[in-house]
Amino acid sequence: MLVPRPAVVGAALLALALSPLAAPPAAGAPPPPGRTGDISPTPRSVAARGDSVTVTRTVTVVTGSEPDGPALAVAEQALRDAGAEDVRRAETAPAESRGLTVYLGGPGANPASAAALDALGVEGPAGLPAEGYVLAAGTAEPGGGTPGGDGIVLAGADATGTYYAAQSLRQLLPHRDSPGTRLAGTAVRDWPGTGWRGAIEGFYGVPWSHASRLDQLSFYGEHKMNIYVYSPKDDPYLRGRWREPYPEDELARIAELVETARAHHVEFTYALSPGLSVCYSSDADVQALNDKFQTLWDIGVRTFAVPLDDISYTDWNCAADEERFGTGGGAAGAAQAHLLNRVNREFVRTHDGAEPLQMVPTEYYDTTPSPYKKALAEQLDDDVLVEWTGVGVVAPVMTVAQARDAREVFGHPILAWDNYPVNDYAQQRLLLGPLGGREKGLPGELAGITANPMNQAAASKIALYTVADFAWNDAAYDPRTSWAGALAELAGGDRRTTAALRAFADASYGSALNPGQAPELSAAVAAYWDGGGADALDDVLRDLQAAPGVLRDRLPDRAFVEEAGPWLDATRDWGTATRTALRMVEAARDGDGDRAWRLRQRLPELVDRAKSHVYTGLGGREVPVVVGEGVLDAFVADAAAAHDRSLGLPARPKGATDLGTYQGNTVDRMTDGDDSTFFWSDGAPGAGSWVSVDLHGEREIGAVTLAMAKPGSPDDYVREGVLEYSADGETWTELAAFSGTPDVEAAAPAGTQARYVRARSTAEQDNWLVVREFTVAGGGATTTAGGPPAAEGSSLAAAADGDTASVYRAARAPAAGEALEIRFAEPRAPGSLVVLRPQGAPEAGATVQVRNEPAGPWRTAGRLAGAYTELRVPGGAVAEVRLRWSGGGAVPQVADVGVTGG
């Protein structure tokens, strides 16, 4: 009976000497570039020696009689890249040293390796798990048929282990144009943490190109990943037309992938998904599966999978299945086990060299016992690997306990299908953070880990680098350290390119696995609002703005640049918008209100430009891209709010939540006054989950309205909850309870004072949450009267509504003596009166007058002058403002009126 490739469980770690990247960089500082001596994934043990070796002009590679071709190719190229000019092969060790000698292969494949290891005093690979290796470099005295002098040994527990030793050597040796490179003596002893490590192309949306797949296979080999599961949704011969043979040209492309995978010690897995039409009890369908697999076997495929996910198991595709298996989840499990067992026994076990069959169950995302899982556990052949995504389709965490539960409930070895960094559910975003939320010890509980990448193959390399790190050596894994290593490698070790890539990736860091978007940028923004200098934040924003240009000019991986193009454009434009917002705040703080207002009026256009970038998805659909959501856009909004405060305008309510965000549907959308936009969570609210509104100050509140759900998602609302209010955000008073409705309204008792109002879920639920609008009335309102009357699409109220983006535009020029009168809900404390007009608008002349109390005498403050007019207020408080038009001439426009100091 075939058994899964062994996982390493509970292996004792030797003394671990980490590479320089193991120390996390200082917050906000770019990581050092890739350096000689960095090995990724992090080895189990690296011991420094006191000697060294030199890459000489002539290097002899001792291969044994049957060397591993891929390992030999990697080793020889690494030596040439390090300056060797003449790399010679020999089956046996030369009689005497004439330069550097490299021994390729474990003692079983190359007896000279054993002697060379003995001469160096380094333990060989005996006893290491499959794919483990020893790499030793140093100077030895001659003996045992091995010449003395400088030597390097690449000795694997098997051929793949030797290939991985060669990959580690490639990373140790620097690139030089001439001989003389010196390498510090070292002894590496290393092995993987789990049997299968790699990726599954199983996402929906725009598929990878053939060239991208070939490039990915090379990347996997370089990072000691040994499996690629071919399951693209655009291959019709995998799903809808699974019974049909491939046309010759398409089969030839798959054959090239198989050959390339083998050249990089990657197992190509062919995943056939018949569930949409298969008749489980049909002999003909079983034969069709076996025949299809045979065509793939004939071109070199040795690993097969039958995914049965994303299908209905309550509706049979043929009447015979219901007659044979019955109905319900248990019947579905029995039917699937029957089909898979026949394929396993009639095809996989009859083909010498085939790896264990893999399957994806229809219930693949939890560990809850069910009749379906019970049937699989009891009836599916023991040697079939069951794929599992964790607790959740996109599991925020995966723990050792969960993996054990999965193995228990499915009754089979578990191959993790980790849905990170896949972005088919968040197509607006790139997910460029590291693998997170995975408990140390997890790989040892699994048959393997396969990560589902993004639609963007090259951009997936950042996250996949970290997946490789974790799967190989979870004990040493640190997400931030691994992420820094990925950036440095992708940047080719260039410091400037690495810093630019870090800034860009930070703006797309957050995910279900990495809560908190743009952690480094967020820290810089928070430091600024906490009193930090503007120069420090401007430096960060300038680097972000410049990063796309640097990457376009310098990043070696051109496919990354092409794929990320729209996000690069958006990042550049958000850099421009945020730097403009920063300058606006600083101008206001410096008392330069005119300049601040000019900058404020540029912001809407800059933000619109930043939000305008799209890429073409399936069917030609344009998908808008998002970067730094909740950070970049929030900074612009917070800057605008700070500017409003400097003008004495009332603060606009601000939304907040403890839930994650789905795609670009950020929490500010529930307070934007637009019922067509909405906040959308990326998961179901639990008991205690909340959304809130901050009124920026304690005031009287009245009616509270919470509009949840939306067309297309009518069930996405809090099912059981309460409305609460608070003065300090800590002590809460219940306003009203609600249940079973997406539209909630409540009226606060007269005189109720609050700064915060929130809706809190009081029960667990399955559906996510959409909030279209969350509004809190009260506090009185500013009223506007007089004239001239407003033009169509405008209103008198827009002249003093606290929203500088809304503008009162008159329908005509004013008559002599005509006036626009603004009455505040309560008199405002004295200070300066500010009148804002759109930049470039016709300058209608007016005398500005104020009343210090309702119905009091009008006092002249001055005259309007330009787009920004700031006047000292005569008398005391300001209860009313009147703009007394000169008559005739230009048509008036007013963006807002504020009183500073109020």
Secondary structure as the mmCIF struct_conf table of DSSP 4:
data_model
#
loop_
_struct_conf.conf_type_id
_struct_conf.id
_struct_conf.beg_label_comp_id
_struct_conf.beg_label_asym_id
_struct_conf.beg_label_seq_id
_struct_conf.end_label_comp_id
_struct_conf.end_label_asym_id
_struct_conf.end_label_seq_id
HELX_LH_PP_P HELX_LH_PP_P1 PRO A 4 VAL A 8
BEND BEND1 GLY A 10 GLY A 10
HELX_LH_PP_P HELX_LH_PP_P2 ALA A 11 LEU A 13
HELX_RH_3T_P HELX_RH_3T_P1 PRO A 20 ALA A 22
BEND BEND2 ALA A 23 ALA A 23
HELX_LH_PP_P HELX_LH_PP_P3 PRO A 24 ALA A 26
TURN_TY1_P TURN_TY1_P1 ALA A 27 GLY A 28
HELX_LH_PP_P HELX_LH_PP_P4 ALA A 29 GLY A 34
TURN_TY1_P TURN_TY1_P2 THR A 36 GLY A 37
BEND BEND3 SER A 40 PRO A 41
HELX_LH_PP_P HELX_LH_PP_P5 THR A 42 PRO A 43
BEND BEND4 ARG A 44 ARG A 44
STRN STRN1 SER A 45 THR A 54
BEND BEND5 ARG A 57 ARG A 57
STRN STRN2 THR A 58 VAL A 62
BEND BEND6 SER A 65 GLU A 66
HELX_RH_AL_P HELX_RH_AL_P1 GLY A 69 ASP A 81
TURN_TY1_P TURN_TY1_P3 ALA A 82 GLY A 83
BEND BEND7 GLU A 85 GLU A 85
STRN STRN3 ASP A 86 ALA A 90
BEND BEND8 GLU A 91 THR A 92
BEND BEND9 ALA A 95 GLU A 96
BEND BEND10 ARG A 98 GLY A 99
STRN STRN4 LEU A 100 LEU A 104
BEND BEND11 GLY A 105 GLY A 105
TURN_TY1_P TURN_TY1_P4 PRO A 107 ALA A 109
HELX_RH_AL_P HELX_RH_AL_P2 PRO A 111 LEU A 120
TURN_TY1_P TURN_TY1_P5 GLY A 121 GLY A 121
BEND BEND12 PRO A 125 PRO A 125
TURN_TY1_P TURN_TY1_P6 ALA A 126 GLY A 127
HELX_LH_PP_P HELX_LH_PP_P6 LEU A 128 PRO A 129
TURN_TY1_P TURN_TY1_P7 ALA A 130 GLU A 131
STRN STRN5 TYR A 133 ALA A 140
STRN STRN6 GLY A 143 GLY A 143
TURN_TY1_P TURN_TY1_P8 GLY A 144 GLY A 145
STRN STRN7 THR A 146 THR A 146
STRN STRN8 GLY A 149 GLY A 156
BEND BEND13 ALA A 157 ASP A 158
HELX_RH_AL_P HELX_RH_AL_P3 ALA A 159 LEU A 172
BEND BEND14 LEU A 173 LEU A 173
HELX_LH_PP_P HELX_LH_PP_P7 PRO A 174 HIS A 175
BEND BEND15 ASP A 177 PRO A 179
STRN STRN9 ARG A 182 ASP A 190
BEND BEND16 GLY A 193 GLY A 195
STRN STRN10 TRP A 196 GLU A 201
BEND BEND17 TYR A 204 VAL A 206
HELX_LH_PP_P HELX_LH_PP_P8 PRO A 207 SER A 209
HELX_RH_AL_P HELX_RH_AL_P4 HIS A 210 GLU A 222
TURN_TY1_P TURN_TY1_P9 HIS A 223 LYS A 224
STRN STRN11 ILE A 227 TYR A 230
TURN_TY1_P TURN_TY1_P10 LYS A 233 ASP A 234
HELX_RH_3T_P HELX_RH_3T_P2 PRO A 236 LEU A 238
TURN_TY1_P TURN_TY1_P11 ARG A 239 ARG A 243
BEND BEND18 GLU A 244 GLU A 244
HELX_LH_PP_P HELX_LH_PP_P9 PRO A 245 PRO A 247
HELX_RH_AL_P HELX_RH_AL_P5 GLU A 248 ALA A 263
TURN_TY1_P TURN_TY1_P12 HIS A 264 HIS A 265
STRN STRN12 GLU A 267 ALA A 271
TURN_TY1_P TURN_TY1_P13 GLY A 275 SER A 277
TURN_TY1_P TURN_TY1_P14 TYR A 280 SER A 281
HELX_RH_AL_P HELX_RH_AL_P6 ASP A 283 TRP A 297
TURN_TY1_P TURN_TY1_P15 ASP A 298 GLY A 300
STRN STRN13 THR A 303 PRO A 307
BEND BEND19 ASP A 310 ILE A 311
BEND BEND20 TYR A 313 ASP A 315
BEND BEND21 ASN A 317 CYS A 318
HELX_RH_AL_P HELX_RH_AL_P7 ALA A 319 PHE A 325
BEND BEND22 THR A 327 GLY A 328
HELX_RH_AL_P HELX_RH_AL_P8 GLY A 329 GLU A 346
TURN_TY1_P TURN_TY1_P16 PHE A 347 PHE A 347
HELX_RH_3T_P HELX_RH_3T_P3 VAL A 348 THR A 350
BEND BEND23 HIS A 351 HIS A 351
TURN_TY1_P TURN_TY1_P17 ASP A 352 GLY A 353
HELX_LH_PP_P HELX_LH_PP_P10 ALA A 354 LEU A 357
STRN STRN14 GLN A 358 VAL A 360
BEND BEND24 THR A 362 GLU A 363
BEND BEND25 TYR A 365 TYR A 365
HELX_RH_AL_P HELX_RH_AL_P9 PRO A 371 GLN A 379
BEND BEND26 LEU A 380 LEU A 380
TURN_TY1_P TURN_TY1_P18 ASP A 382 ASP A 383
STRN STRN15 LEU A 385 TRP A 388
BEND BEND27 VAL A 391 VAL A 394
BEND BEND28 PRO A 396 PRO A 396
STRN STRN16 MET A 398 MET A 398
HELX_RH_AL_P HELX_RH_AL_P10 VAL A 400 PHE A 410
BEND BEND29 HIS A 412 HIS A 412
STRN STRN17 ILE A 414 ASP A 418
BEND BEND30 PRO A 421 PRO A 421
TURN_TY1_P TURN_TY1_P19 ASP A 424 TYR A 425
BEND BEND31 ALA A 426 ALA A 426
TURN_TY1_P TURN_TY1_P20 GLN A 427 GLN A 428
BEND BEND32 GLY A 433 GLY A 433
BEND BEND33 GLY A 437 GLY A 437
STRN STRN18 ARG A 438 ARG A 438
TURN_TY1_P TURN_TY1_P21 LYS A 440 GLY A 441
HELX_RH_3T_P HELX_RH_3T_P4 PRO A 443 GLU A 445
BEND BEND34 LEU A 446 ALA A 447
STRN STRN19 GLY A 448 ALA A 451
BEND BEND35 ASN A 455 GLN A 456
TURN_TY1_P TURN_TY1_P22 ALA A 457 ALA A 457
HELX_RH_3T_P HELX_RH_3T_P5 ALA A 458 SER A 460
HELX_RH_AL_P HELX_RH_AL_P11 LYS A 461 TRP A 472
HELX_RH_3T_P HELX_RH_3T_P6 ASP A 474 ALA A 476
HELX_RH_AL_P HELX_RH_AL_P12 PRO A 479 LEU A 490
TURN_TY1_P TURN_TY1_P23 ALA A 491 GLY A 493
HELX_RH_AL_P HELX_RH_AL_P13 ARG A 495 ASP A 506
TURN_TY1_P TURN_TY1_P24 ALA A 507 SER A 508
BEND BEND36 SER A 511 ASN A 514
BEND BEND37 GLY A 516 GLN A 517
HELX_RH_AL_P HELX_RH_AL_P14 PRO A 519 TRP A 529
TURN_TY1_P TURN_TY1_P25 ASP A 530 GLY A 531
HELX_RH_AL_P HELX_RH_AL_P15 ALA A 534 ARG A 554
BEND BEND38 PRO A 556 PRO A 556
HELX_RH_AL_P HELX_RH_AL_P16 ARG A 558 GLU A 563
TURN_TY1_P TURN_TY1_P26 ALA A 564 ALA A 564
HELX_RH_AL_P HELX_RH_AL_P17 GLY A 565 ARG A 589
TURN_TY1_P TURN_TY1_P27 ASP A 590 GLY A 591
HELX_RH_AL_P HELX_RH_AL_P18 GLY A 593 ALA A 610
TURN_TY1_P TURN_TY1_P28 LYS A 611 LYS A 611
STRN STRN20 VAL A 614 THR A 616
HELX_RH_3T_P HELX_RH_3T_P7 LEU A 618 GLY A 620
STRN STRN21 GLU A 622 PRO A 624
BEND BEND39 GLY A 628 GLY A 628
TURN_TY1_P TURN_TY1_P29 GLU A 629 VAL A 631
HELX_RH_AL_P HELX_RH_AL_P19 LEU A 632 LEU A 647
TURN_TY1_P TURN_TY1_P30 GLY A 648 GLY A 648
HELX_LH_PP_P HELX_LH_PP_P11 LEU A 649 PRO A 653
STRN STRN22 LYS A 654 THR A 657
BEND BEND40 ASP A 658 LEU A 659
STRN STRN23 THR A 661 THR A 661
TURN_TY1_P TURN_TY1_P31 GLN A 663 GLY A 664
HELX_RH_3T_P HELX_RH_3T_P8 VAL A 667 THR A 671
BEND BEND41 ASP A 672 GLY A 673
TURN_TY1_P TURN_TY1_P32 ASP A 675 SER A 676
STRN STRN24 PHE A 679 TRP A 680
STRN STRN25 SER A 681 SER A 681
BEND BEND42 ASP A 682 GLY A 683
TURN_TY1_P TURN_TY1_P33 ALA A 687 GLY A 688
STRN STRN26 TRP A 690 GLU A 700
STRN STRN27 ALA A 703 MET A 708
STRN STRN28 LYS A 710 LYS A 710
TURN_TY1_P TURN_TY1_P34 PRO A 711 GLY A 712
STRN STRN29 SER A 713 SER A 713
TURN_TY1_P TURN_TY1_P35 PRO A 714 ASP A 715
BEND BEND43 TYR A 717 TYR A 717
BEND BEND44 ARG A 719 ARG A 719
STRN STRN30 GLU A 720 SER A 726
BEND BEND45 ALA A 727 THR A 731
STRN STRN31 THR A 733 SER A 739
BEND BEND46 GLY A 740 GLY A 740
BEND BEND47 PRO A 742 PRO A 742
STRN STRN32 ASP A 743 ALA A 747
HELX_LH_PP_P HELX_LH_PP_P12 ALA A 748 PRO A 749
TURN_TY1_P TURN_TY1_P36 ALA A 750 GLY A 751
STRN STRN33 GLN A 753 SER A 761
BEND BEND48 ALA A 763 ALA A 763
BEND BEND49 ASP A 766 ASN A 767
STRN STRN34 VAL A 770 VAL A 776
BEND BEND50 GLY A 779 GLY A 779
STRN STRN35 THR A 783 GLY A 786
BEND BEND51 GLY A 787 PRO A 788
HELX_LH_PP_P HELX_LH_PP_P13 PRO A 789 PRO A 789
STRN STRN36 ALA A 790 ALA A 790
HELX_LH_PP_P HELX_LH_PP_P14 ALA A 791 ALA A 791
TURN_TY1_P TURN_TY1_P37 GLU A 792 GLY A 793
HELX_RH_3T_P HELX_RH_3T_P9 LEU A 796 ALA A 800
BEND BEND52 ASP A 801 GLY A 802
TURN_TY1_P TURN_TY1_P38 THR A 804 ALA A 805
BEND BEND53 SER A 806 SER A 806
STRN STRN37 TYR A 808 ARG A 809
STRN STRN38 ALA A 810 ALA A 810
BEND BEND54 ALA A 811 ARG A 812
HELX_LH_PP_P HELX_LH_PP_P15 ALA A 813 ALA A 815
TURN_TY1_P TURN_TY1_P39 ALA A 816 GLY A 817
STRN STRN39 ALA A 819 ARG A 828
HELX_LH_PP_P HELX_LH_PP_P16 ALA A 829 ALA A 829
BEND BEND55 PRO A 830 GLY A 831
STRN STRN40 SER A 832 LEU A 836
TURN_TY1_P TURN_TY1_P40 GLN A 839 GLY A 840
STRN STRN41 ALA A 846 ARG A 851
BEND BEND56 ASN A 852 GLU A 853
TURN_TY1_P TURN_TY1_P41 PRO A 854 ALA A 855
STRN STRN42 TRP A 858 ARG A 863
BEND BEND57 GLY A 866 ALA A 867
STRN STRN43 TYR A 868 ARG A 872
HELX_LH_PP_P HELX_LH_PP_P17 VAL A 873 PRO A 874
BEND BEND58 GLY A 875 GLY A 876
STRN STRN44 VAL A 878 TRP A 885
BEND BEND59 GLY A 887 ALA A 890
HELX_LH_PP_P HELX_LH_PP_P18 VAL A 891 PRO A 892
STRN STRN45 GLN A 893 VAL A 894
STRN STRN46 ASP A 896 VAL A 899
TURN_TY1_P TURN_TY1_P42 THR A 900 GLY A 901
#
